Amino acid sequence: MWLDAGAAQWIQGDGDAEMAFLWGSLKGTDKNGTFLRLPAGYTGSLSTQAPLMRAVTIQGTTGVTMSGESEGQTLNPGSYFGSHGEAFHTVSCTSDDACILYMHTEGQYTLSTG
C-alpha cells in the first residue's frame, strides 16, 4: 500500500512522493525496509540519523547528491547509495516515469519536498 505525505510521517511537504512499508520495525534503530516512489521530475531531500541507510534504485533514473559533496551522481536501476549516521542527501527522479527506491535502514529517514 502506497502512503503519501498525509499518511506517512516519514514524508513531508508537497510533491506527490509516496512510500510503502515492507518489513521490520519502525521503532528506534530497528532494521526496516521500505519503498519510496518519486514522481518524474521530483526533487527533494532525504535526511537520516540512522546508524545505517542504503537506497537501491529499482526503477527509473535517480539523481543523488551525497552529504558533503558538490557534484551529484546518476543512479540507474541496480545502483545504490548509502550512509552511516547523520546524513543529508538531495534526491531527484530524472526519468520520464516515476522512480522507485528500495530503502534498507536501521531507524527512520525523512523525505522532504521544497
CYANA upper distance limits for C-alpha pairs under 8 A (distance plus 0.5 A):
  1 MET  CA     20 ALA  CA      6.23
  1 MET  CA     21 PHE  CA      8.29
  2 TRP  CA     18 GLU  CA      6.37
  2 TRP  CA     19 MET  CA      5.89
  2 TRP  CA     20 ALA  CA      5.34
  3 LEU  CA      7 ALA  CA      6.02
  3 LEU  CA      8 ALA  CA      6.19
  3 LEU  CA     18 GLU  CA      5.74
  3 LEU  CA     19 MET  CA      5.73
  3 LEU  CA     20 ALA  CA      6.60
  4 ASP  CA      8 ALA  CA      6.39
  4 ASP  CA     11 ILE  CA      7.62
  4 ASP  CA     16 ASP  CA      7.20
  4 ASP  CA     17 ALA  CA      6.75
  4 ASP  CA     18 GLU  CA      4.99
  4 ASP  CA     19 MET  CA      7.11
  5 ALA  CA      9 GLN  CA      7.30
  5 ALA  CA     10 TRP  CA      8.13
  5 ALA  CA     11 ILE  CA      5.37
  5 ALA  CA     12 GLN  CA      6.06
  5 ALA  CA     13 GLY  CA      7.20
  5 ALA  CA     14 ASP  CA      7.75
  5 ALA  CA     16 ASP  CA      8.05
  5 ALA  CA     17 ALA  CA      7.71
  5 ALA  CA     18 GLU  CA      7.40
  8 ALA  CA     19 MET  CA      7.80
 10 TRP  CA    108 GLN  CA      7.90
 10 TRP  CA    109 TYR  CA      6.77
 10 TRP  CA    110 THR  CA      5.16
 10 TRP  CA    111 LEU  CA      6.70
 11 ILE  CA     17 ALA  CA      7.95
 11 ILE  CA     18 GLU  CA      7.95
 11 ILE  CA     19 MET  CA      8.33
 11 ILE  CA    110 THR  CA      6.28
 11 ILE  CA    111 LEU  CA      5.30
 11 ILE  CA    112 SER  CA      6.47
 12 GLN  CA    110 THR  CA      7.76
 12 GLN  CA    111 LEU  CA      6.67
 12 GLN  CA    112 SER  CA      5.22
 12 GLN  CA    113 THR  CA      6.96
 13 GLY  CA    112 SER  CA      6.32
 13 GLY  CA    113 THR  CA      5.56
 13 GLY  CA    114 GLY  CA      7.23
 14 ASP  CA    113 THR  CA      6.40
 14 ASP  CA    114 GLY  CA      7.87
 15 GLY  CA     39 PRO  CA      8.38
 15 GLY  CA     42 TYR  CA      7.37
 15 GLY  CA    113 THR  CA      6.61
 16 ASP  CA     38 LEU  CA      7.80
 16 ASP  CA     39 PRO  CA      7.13
 17 ALA  CA     36 LEU  CA      7.71
 17 ALA  CA     37 ARG  CA      6.21
 17 ALA  CA     38 LEU  CA      5.32
 17 ALA  CA     39 PRO  CA      6.80
 17 ALA  CA     42 TYR  CA      8.38
 18 GLU  CA     36 LEU  CA      6.28
 18 GLU  CA     37 ARG  CA      5.60
 18 GLU  CA     38 LEU  CA      7.25
 19 MET  CA     34 THR  CA      7.23
 19 MET  CA     35 PHE  CA      5.88
 19 MET  CA     36 LEU  CA      4.95
 19 MET  CA     37 ARG  CA      6.57
 20 ALA  CA     34 THR  CA      5.97
 20 ALA  CA     35 PHE  CA      5.62
 20 ALA  CA     36 LEU  CA      7.21
 21 PHE  CA     33 GLY  CA      6.99
 21 PHE  CA     34 THR  CA      5.05
 21 PHE  CA     35 PHE  CA      7.20
 22 LEU  CA     32 ASN  CA      8.02
 22 LEU  CA     33 GLY  CA      5.83
 22 LEU  CA     34 THR  CA      5.58
 22 LEU  CA     35 PHE  CA      7.77
 23 TRP  CA     32 ASN  CA      6.04
 23 TRP  CA     33 GLY  CA      5.73
 23 TRP  CA     34 THR  CA      7.66
 24 GLY  CA     30 ASP  CA      7.76
 24 GLY  CA     31 LYS  CA      6.24
 24 GLY  CA     32 ASN  CA      4.64
 24 GLY  CA     33 GLY  CA      6.91
 25 SER  CA     30 ASP  CA      6.15
 25 SER  CA     31 LYS  CA      6.75
 25 SER  CA     32 ASN  CA      6.11
 26 LEU  CA     30 ASP  CA      7.02
 26 LEU  CA     31 LYS  CA      8.17
 26 LEU  CA     32 ASN  CA      7.15
 26 LEU  CA    107 GLY  CA      7.24
 26 LEU  CA    108 GLN  CA      7.53
 27 LYS  CA    107 GLY  CA      7.41
 28 GLY  CA    107 GLY  CA      6.12
 28 GLY  CA    108 GLN  CA      8.18
 29 THR  CA     50 ALA  CA      7.03
 29 THR  CA     51 PRO  CA      7.76
 29 THR  CA    106 GLU  CA      5.25
 29 THR  CA    107 GLY  CA      4.43
 29 THR  CA    108 GLN  CA      7.91
 30 ASP  CA    106 GLU  CA      5.60
 30 ASP  CA    107 GLY  CA      6.03
 31 LYS  CA    104 HIS  CA      7.73
 31 LYS  CA    105 THR  CA      6.12
 31 LYS  CA    106 GLU  CA      4.71
 31 LYS  CA    107 GLY  CA      6.83
 32 ASN  CA    104 HIS  CA      6.37
 32 ASN  CA    105 THR  CA      6.10
 32 ASN  CA    106 GLU  CA      6.88
 32 ASN  CA    107 GLY  CA      7.78
 33 GLY  CA    102 TYR  CA      7.68
 33 GLY  CA    103 MET  CA      6.05
 33 GLY  CA    104 HIS  CA      5.14
 33 GLY  CA    105 THR  CA      7.06
 34 THR  CA    102 TYR  CA      6.46
 34 THR  CA    103 MET  CA      5.61
 34 THR  CA    104 HIS  CA      7.22
 35 PHE  CA    100 ILE  CA      7.12
 35 PHE  CA    101 LEU  CA      6.05
 35 PHE  CA    102 TYR  CA      5.13
 35 PHE  CA    103 MET  CA      6.37
 36 LEU  CA    100 ILE  CA      6.05
 36 LEU  CA    101 LEU  CA      5.56
 36 LEU  CA    102 TYR  CA      7.01
 36 LEU  CA    103 MET  CA      7.74
 37 ARG  CA     98 ALA  CA      7.07
 37 ARG  CA     99 CYS  CA      6.16
 37 ARG  CA    100 ILE  CA      5.01
 37 ARG  CA    101 LEU  CA      7.02
 38 LEU  CA     42 TYR  CA      6.55
 38 LEU  CA     92 SER  CA      8.12
 38 LEU  CA     93 CYS  CA      6.68
 38 LEU  CA     98 ALA  CA      6.03
 38 LEU  CA     99 CYS  CA      5.59
 38 LEU  CA    100 ILE  CA      6.83
 39 PRO  CA     93 CYS  CA      7.15
 39 PRO  CA     97 ASP  CA      7.34
 39 PRO  CA     98 ALA  CA      4.83
 39 PRO  CA     99 CYS  CA      6.87
 40 ALA  CA     93 CYS  CA      5.89
 40 ALA  CA     94 THR  CA      6.82
 40 ALA  CA     95 SER  CA      6.13
 40 ALA  CA     96 ASP  CA      5.97
 40 ALA  CA     97 ASP  CA      5.59
 40 ALA  CA     98 ALA  CA      5.29
 40 ALA  CA     99 CYS  CA      7.42
 41 GLY  CA     92 SER  CA      7.40
 41 GLY  CA     93 CYS  CA      5.90
 41 GLY  CA     94 THR  CA      6.20
 41 GLY  CA     95 SER  CA      7.61
 41 GLY  CA     96 ASP  CA      8.08
 42 TYR  CA     92 SER  CA      5.76
 42 TYR  CA     93 CYS  CA      5.75
 42 TYR  CA     94 THR  CA      8.08
 43 THR  CA     90 THR  CA      7.75
 43 THR  CA     91 VAL  CA      6.26
 43 THR  CA     92 SER  CA      4.71
 43 THR  CA     93 CYS  CA      7.22
 43 THR  CA    113 THR  CA      7.31
 43 THR  CA    114 GLY  CA      8.43
 44 GLY  CA     90 THR  CA      6.34
 44 GLY  CA     91 VAL  CA      6.03
 44 GLY  CA     92 SER  CA      6.89
 44 GLY  CA    111 LEU  CA      7.26
 44 GLY  CA    112 SER  CA      5.99
 44 GLY  CA    113 THR  CA      4.99
 44 GLY  CA    114 GLY  CA      6.92
 45 SER  CA     88 PHE  CA      7.35
 45 SER  CA     89 HIS  CA      6.12
 45 SER  CA     90 THR  CA      4.96
 45 SER  CA     91 VAL  CA      6.35
 45 SER  CA    110 THR  CA      8.41
 45 SER  CA    111 LEU  CA      6.14
 45 SER  CA    112 SER  CA      5.69
 45 SER  CA    113 THR  CA      7.03
 46 LEU  CA     88 PHE  CA      6.30
 46 LEU  CA     89 HIS  CA      5.60
 46 LEU  CA     90 THR  CA      6.66
 46 LEU  CA     91 VAL  CA      7.25
 46 LEU  CA    109 TYR  CA      7.36
 46 LEU  CA    110 THR  CA      6.16
 46 LEU  CA    111 LEU  CA      5.06
 46 LEU  CA    112 SER  CA      7.01
 47 SER  CA     86 GLU  CA      8.02
 47 SER  CA     87 ALA  CA      6.13
 47 SER  CA     88 PHE  CA      4.87
 47 SER  CA     89 HIS  CA      6.75
 47 SER  CA    109 TYR  CA      6.13
 47 SER  CA    110 THR  CA      5.78
 47 SER  CA    111 LEU  CA      7.10
 48 THR  CA     53 MET  CA      8.33
 48 THR  CA     85 GLY  CA      7.66
 48 THR  CA     86 GLU  CA      6.03
 48 THR  CA     87 ALA  CA      5.98
 48 THR  CA     88 PHE  CA      7.19
 48 THR  CA    108 GLN  CA      6.93
 48 THR  CA    109 TYR  CA      4.91
 48 THR  CA    110 THR  CA      6.86
 49 GLN  CA     84 HIS  CA      8.38
 49 GLN  CA     85 GLY  CA      5.39
 49 GLN  CA     86 GLU  CA      4.45
 49 GLN  CA     87 ALA  CA      6.92
 49 GLN  CA    107 GLY  CA      8.09
 49 GLN  CA    108 GLN  CA      7.88
 49 GLN  CA    109 TYR  CA      7.70
 50 ALA  CA     84 HIS  CA      7.27
 50 ALA  CA     85 GLY  CA      5.68
 50 ALA  CA     86 GLU  CA      7.13
 50 ALA  CA    105 THR  CA      7.21
 50 ALA  CA    106 GLU  CA      5.96
 50 ALA  CA    107 GLY  CA      5.35
 50 ALA  CA    108 GLN  CA      6.71
 50 ALA  CA    109 TYR  CA      7.70
 51 PRO  CA     84 HIS  CA      5.58
 51 PRO  CA     85 GLY  CA      5.02
 51 PRO  CA     86 GLU  CA      8.28
 51 PRO  CA    105 THR  CA      8.39
 51 PRO  CA    106 GLU  CA      6.44
 51 PRO  CA    107 GLY  CA      7.78
 52 LEU  CA     82 GLY  CA      7.99
 52 LEU  CA     83 SER  CA      6.50
 52 LEU  CA     84 HIS  CA      5.18
 52 LEU  CA     85 GLY  CA      6.92
 52 LEU  CA    105 THR  CA      6.03
 52 LEU  CA    106 GLU  CA      5.85
 52 LEU  CA    107 GLY  CA      8.30
 53 MET  CA     82 GLY  CA      5.81
 53 MET  CA     83 SER  CA      5.82
 53 MET  CA     84 HIS  CA      6.92
 53 MET  CA    103 MET  CA      7.68
 53 MET  CA    104 HIS  CA      6.33
 53 MET  CA    105 THR  CA      4.81
 53 MET  CA    106 GLU  CA      7.05
 54 ARG  CA     80 TYR  CA      7.44
 54 ARG  CA     81 PHE  CA      6.40
 54 ARG  CA     82 GLY  CA      4.72
 54 ARG  CA     83 SER  CA      7.19
 54 ARG  CA    103 MET  CA      6.29
 54 ARG  CA    104 HIS  CA      5.66
 54 ARG  CA    105 THR  CA      6.76
 55 ALA  CA     80 TYR  CA      5.85
 55 ALA  CA     81 PHE  CA      5.97
 55 ALA  CA     82 GLY  CA      6.55
 55 ALA  CA    101 LEU  CA      6.61
 55 ALA  CA    102 TYR  CA      6.06
 55 ALA  CA    103 MET  CA      5.09
 55 ALA  CA    104 HIS  CA      6.97
 56 VAL  CA     77 PRO  CA      8.03
 56 VAL  CA     78 GLY  CA      6.72
 56 VAL  CA     79 SER  CA      6.22
 56 VAL  CA     80 TYR  CA      4.70
 56 VAL  CA     81 PHE  CA      7.26
 56 VAL  CA    101 LEU  CA      5.90
 56 VAL  CA    102 TYR  CA      5.60
 56 VAL  CA    103 MET  CA      7.13
 57 THR  CA     61 THR  CA      7.89
 57 THR  CA     62 THR  CA      7.30
 57 THR  CA     75 LEU  CA      7.16
 57 THR  CA     76 ASN  CA      6.88
 57 THR  CA     77 PRO  CA      5.29
 57 THR  CA     78 GLY  CA      6.13
 57 THR  CA     79 SER  CA      6.17
 57 THR  CA     80 TYR  CA      6.64
 57 THR  CA     99 CYS  CA      7.92
 57 THR  CA    100 ILE  CA      6.66
 57 THR  CA    101 LEU  CA      5.11
 57 THR  CA    102 TYR  CA      7.01
 58 ILE  CA     77 PRO  CA      5.40
 58 ILE  CA     78 GLY  CA      6.61
 58 ILE  CA     99 CYS  CA      7.91
 58 ILE  CA    100 ILE  CA      5.87
 58 ILE  CA    101 LEU  CA      5.97
 58 ILE  CA    102 TYR  CA      7.06
 59 GLN  CA     76 ASN  CA      8.23
 59 GLN  CA     77 PRO  CA      5.99
 59 GLN  CA     98 ALA  CA      7.95
 59 GLN  CA     99 CYS  CA      5.60
 59 GLN  CA    100 ILE  CA      5.47
 59 GLN  CA    101 LEU  CA      7.66
 60 GLY  CA     76 ASN  CA      7.13
 60 GLY  CA     77 PRO  CA      6.94
 60 GLY  CA     93 CYS  CA      7.69
 60 GLY  CA     94 THR  CA      8.11
 60 GLY  CA     95 SER  CA      5.97
 60 GLY  CA     97 ASP  CA      7.18
 60 GLY  CA     98 ALA  CA      6.83
 60 GLY  CA     99 CYS  CA      4.93
 60 GLY  CA    100 ILE  CA      7.25
 61 THR  CA     74 THR  CA      7.31
 61 THR  CA     75 LEU  CA      6.22
 61 THR  CA     76 ASN  CA      5.39
 61 THR  CA     77 PRO  CA      7.34
 61 THR  CA     93 CYS  CA      6.57
 61 THR  CA     94 THR  CA      6.07
 61 THR  CA     95 SER  CA      5.75
 61 THR  CA     99 CYS  CA      6.98
 62 THR  CA     74 THR  CA      6.34
 62 THR  CA     75 LEU  CA      5.54
 62 THR  CA     76 ASN  CA      7.07
 62 THR  CA     91 VAL  CA      7.42
 62 THR  CA     92 SER  CA      6.13
 62 THR  CA     93 CYS  CA      5.27
 62 THR  CA     94 THR  CA      6.38
 62 THR  CA     95 SER  CA      7.94
 62 THR  CA     99 CYS  CA      7.21
 63 GLY  CA     72 GLY  CA      7.11
 63 GLY  CA     73 GLN  CA      6.21
 63 GLY  CA     74 THR  CA      5.15
 63 GLY  CA     75 LEU  CA      6.61
 63 GLY  CA     90 THR  CA      8.45
 63 GLY  CA     91 VAL  CA      6.06
 63 GLY  CA     92 SER  CA      5.41
 63 GLY  CA     93 CYS  CA      6.72
 63 GLY  CA     94 THR  CA      7.03
 64 VAL  CA     72 GLY  CA      5.81
 64 VAL  CA     73 GLN  CA      5.88
 64 VAL  CA     74 THR  CA      7.07
 64 VAL  CA     75 LEU  CA      8.05
 64 VAL  CA     89 HIS  CA      7.15
 64 VAL  CA     90 THR  CA      6.00
 64 VAL  CA     91 VAL  CA      5.03
 64 VAL  CA     92 SER  CA      6.97
 65 THR  CA     69 GLU  CA      6.94
 65 THR  CA     70 SER  CA      7.60
 65 THR  CA     71 GLU  CA      6.70
 65 THR  CA     72 GLY  CA      4.57
 65 THR  CA     73 GLN  CA      6.80
 65 THR  CA     89 HIS  CA      6.11
 65 THR  CA     90 THR  CA      5.59
 65 THR  CA     91 VAL  CA      7.18
 66 MET  CA     72 GLY  CA      7.52
 66 MET  CA     88 PHE  CA      7.41
 66 MET  CA     89 HIS  CA      5.24
 66 MET  CA     90 THR  CA      7.24
 67 SER  CA     87 ALA  CA      6.35
 67 SER  CA     88 PHE  CA      5.61
 67 SER  CA     89 HIS  CA      5.85
 75 LEU  CA     79 SER  CA      5.83
 75 LEU  CA     80 TYR  CA      7.44
 83 SER  CA     87 ALA  CA      7.10
 93 CYS  CA     98 ALA  CA      7.42
 93 CYS  CA     99 CYS  CA      6.21
 95 SER  CA     99 CYS  CA      7.50
105 THR  CA    109 TYR  CA      8.46
